[in-house]
């Protein structure tokens, strides 16, 4: 069996693909890779299909050993050192691992999350059509632990590309999030929305995770008392809890919530950048 053995799991390493959309009515979050651009690039470099599962690391990387024959891997996302059997290897390009070779994905030099793809994809058991680990619901494969074996699928017909890595942008020094106001912007004082949310500088909180990017900064003042009945939540929804500080929902977000949503960040490059924003990084909301 072709596989990768986990030698060091890192702070938080999970298997992720494009998630399991379409099950919100059953209470199942979307999940999937937070930085979808980095996920797509890693698979494209290896000739994998777009939905192929990869590893998503957090801050300090992961270490793996190739078993069962030679494998080809690629590392994208947050820039980091890549080493094979102690020797420097390429980041953002295909890398050959011979049987028994050890791959060390190091600490992120900037950004938060790196992505490790293997030609053929990680062939862990799918749940509801996805191999993604969902930290909120517990669906999908468990968080990686040392000693785990990750089976590798058969490679497809597309060749290893080794192109377009230079087109990948680096993690932002300041996160600029386009915001479509609503559906509950009227639950907040107008000055809080126009004078604070859309003008003030927030910073990424250390409490951020795959569920949501939490912010620190001037709280929004409510114009209405009371609470909403629970209603559906979408990827990118900016929910405002009682402390008044916005939370941007990411891939593992709950499918319902009772706090008002002041606006929504559309899926795309801005949410990919949010996946790489470190605690303390600046955040600005811009109305679109």
Residue pairs with C-beta under 8 A, 6 or more apart in sequence:
1 67
1 68
1 151
2 67
2 68
2 69
2 71
2 120
2 151
2 152
3 67
3 68
3 149
3 150
3 151
3 152
4 64
4 65
4 66
4 67
4 71
4 103
4 118
4 122
4 149
4 150
4 152
5 64
5 65
5 67
5 147
5 148
5 149
5 150
6 13
6 62
6 63
6 64
6 144
6 145
6 146
6 147
6 148
6 149
6 150
7 63
7 64
7 65
7 102
7 146
8 61
8 62
8 63
8 104
8 146
9 62
9 143
9 144
9 145
9 146
9 148
10 57
10 58
10 59
10 60
10 61
10 62
10 105
10 144
11 57
11 58
11 59
11 60
12 57
12 58
12 143
13 55
13 56
13 57
13 58
13 62
13 143
13 144
14 55
14 56
14 132
14 133
14 135
14 141
14 143
14 144
14 210
15 53
15 54
15 55
15 56
15 122
15 124
15 131
15 132
15 133
15 140
15 141
15 144
15 150
16 31
16 32
16 33
16 34
16 39
16 53
16 54
16 55
16 56
16 115
16 131
16 132
16 133
17 32
17 33
17 39
17 51
17 52
17 53
17 54
17 130
17 131
17 132
18 32
18 33
18 36
18 39
18 50
18 51
18 130
18 132
19 30
19 31
19 32
19 33
19 130
19 132
19 251
20 28
20 30
20 31
20 32
20 127
20 128
20 129
20 130
20 132
20 134
20 139
21 30
23 128
24 30
24 232
24 255
27 137
27 255
27 256
28 128
28 134
28 137
28 139
28 255
29 134
29 136
29 137
29 251
29 252
29 253
29 254
29 255
30 235
30 251
30 253
31 130
31 132
31 133
31 134
31 136
31 137
31 139
31 140
31 251
31 252
32 39
32 130
32 132
32 251
33 39
33 54
33 56
33 115
33 132
33 251
34 56
34 113
34 210
34 250
34 251
34 271
34 272
34 274
34 275
35 56
35 77
35 113
35 115
35 272
35 275
35 276
36 267
36 271
36 272
37 168
37 269
37 272
38 76
38 77
38 113
38 114
38 115
38 168
38 272
39 54
39 56
39 76
39 115
39 117
40 50
41 76
41 92
41 115
41 164
41 165
41 168
42 48
42 54
42 74
42 75
42 76
42 77
42 115
42 116
42 117
43 49
43 50
43 52
43 54
43 117
43 121
44 161
44 164
45 74
45 76
45 92
45 93
45 94
45 117
45 160
45 161
45 162
45 163
45 165
46 72
46 73
46 74
46 94
46 117
46 118
46 119
46 160
46 161
47 119
47 155
47 156
47 157
47 158
47 159
47 160
47 161
48 117
48 119
48 120
48 121
48 156
48 158
49 121
49 156
52 117
52 120
52 121
52 122
52 153
53 121
53 122
53 123
53 124
53 131
53 132
54 115
54 116
54 117
54 118
54 121
54 122
55 62
55 115
55 116
55 117
55 122
55 144
55 150
56 77
56 113
56 114
56 115
57 77
57 105
57 108
57 113
57 114
57 115
57 116
58 112
58 113
59 107
59 108
59 112
60 106
60 107
60 108
61 80
61 104
61 105
61 106
61 107
61 108
61 114
62 105
62 116
62 144
63 102
63 103
63 104
63 105
64 102
64 103
64 105
64 116
64 150
65 100
65 101
65 102
65 103
66 97
66 98
66 99
66 100
66 101
66 102
66 103
67 99
67 100
67 149
68 99
68 152
69 99
70 96
70 97
70 98
70 99
71 96
71 97
71 118
71 119
71 120
71 152
72 94
72 95
72 96
72 97
72 118
72 119
72 160
73 94
73 95
73 97
73 103
73 116
73 117
73 118
73 119
74 92
74 93
74 94
74 95
74 116
74 117
75 82
75 91
75 92
75 95
75 105
75 114
75 115
75 116
75 117
76 91
76 92
76 114
76 115
76 117
76 165
76 168
77 111
77 113
77 114
77 115
77 276
78 108
78 109
78 110
78 111
78 112
78 113
78 114
78 171
78 276
79 91
79 108
79 109
79 110
79 111
79 170
79 171
80 91
80 105
80 106
80 107
80 108
80 109
80 114
81 88
81 91
81 104
81 105
81 106
81 107
81 109
82 88
82 89
82 90
82 91
82 95
82 103
82 104
82 105
82 106
83 89
83 103
83 104
83 106
84 95
84 97
84 101
84 102
84 103
84 104
85 101
85 102
86 102
86 104
89 95
89 103
92 165
92 166
92 168
93 162
93 165
94 119
94 160
94 161
94 162
95 103
97 103
103 116
105 114
105 116
108 114
110 170
110 171
110 276
110 278
111 170
111 171
111 276
111 277
111 278
112 171
112 275
112 276
112 277
112 278
113 275
113 276
118 152
119 152
119 155
119 160
120 152
120 153
120 154
120 155
120 156
121 152
121 153
122 131
122 150
122 151
122 152
122 153
123 151
123 152
123 153
124 131
124 141
124 150
124 151
125 131
125 141
127 139
127 140
128 139
130 140
131 140
131 141
132 139
132 140
133 139
133 140
133 141
133 142
133 143
134 140
134 252
135 143
135 209
135 210
135 211
135 252
136 211
136 252
136 253
136 254
142 148
144 150
169 269
169 273
171 273
171 276
171 277
171 278
172 273
172 276
172 277
172 281
173 281
173 282
174 281
174 282
174 283
174 284
175 204
175 270
175 273
175 274
175 277
175 281
175 282
175 283
175 284
176 270
176 284
176 286
177 248
177 265
177 270
177 274
177 283
177 284
177 285
177 286
178 265
178 266
178 270
178 286
178 287
178 288
179 197
179 198
179 238
179 263
179 264
179 265
179 285
179 286
179 287
179 288
180 263
180 264
180 265
180 266
180 287
180 288
181 193
181 262
181 263
181 287
182 261
182 263
182 264
183 261
184 228
184 260
184 261
184 262
185 193
185 262
185 263
186 223
186 224
187 222
187 223
187 224
187 228
187 260
187 262
188 197
188 220
188 221
188 222
188 223
188 240
188 260
188 262
189 220
189 221
189 222
189 223
190 223
191 221
192 220
192 221
193 220
193 262
196 218
196 219
196 220
197 220
197 246
197 262
197 263
197 285
198 285
198 286
198 287
200 217
200 218
201 217
201 282
201 283
201 284
202 215
202 216
202 217
202 218
202 245
202 246
202 282
202 283
202 284
202 285
203 215
203 216
203 217
203 279
203 280
203 281
203 282
203 283
204 213
204 214
204 215
204 216
204 277
204 278
204 279
204 280
204 281
204 283
205 213
205 214
205 215
205 216
205 245
205 279
206 279
207 214
208 214
208 277
208 279
209 250
209 252
210 250
210 251
210 252
211 249
211 250
211 252
211 253
211 254
212 239
212 247
212 248
212 249
212 250
212 253
213 247
213 248
213 250
213 274
213 277
213 283
214 245
214 247
215 245
215 246
215 247
215 248
215 283
216 245
217 245
217 283
219 243
219 244
219 245
220 240
220 244
220 245
220 246
220 262
221 244
222 244
222 260
227 258
227 259
228 258
228 259
228 260
229 258
230 256
230 257
230 258
231 256
231 257
231 258
232 255
232 256
233 239
233 249
233 253
233 254
233 255
233 256
233 257
233 261
234 249
234 264
235 249
235 250
235 251
235 253
235 267
235 271
236 248
236 249
236 264
236 265
236 266
236 267
236 271
237 248
237 249
237 253
237 257
237 261
237 264
238 246
238 247
238 248
238 249
238 261
238 262
238 263
238 264
238 265
238 285
239 246
239 247
239 249
239 257
239 259
239 260
239 261
239 262
240 246
240 247
240 259
240 260
240 261
240 262
241 247
241 259
242 259
246 262
246 285
248 265
248 271
248 274
250 271
250 274
250 275
263 285
263 287
265 271
265 274
266 288
277 283
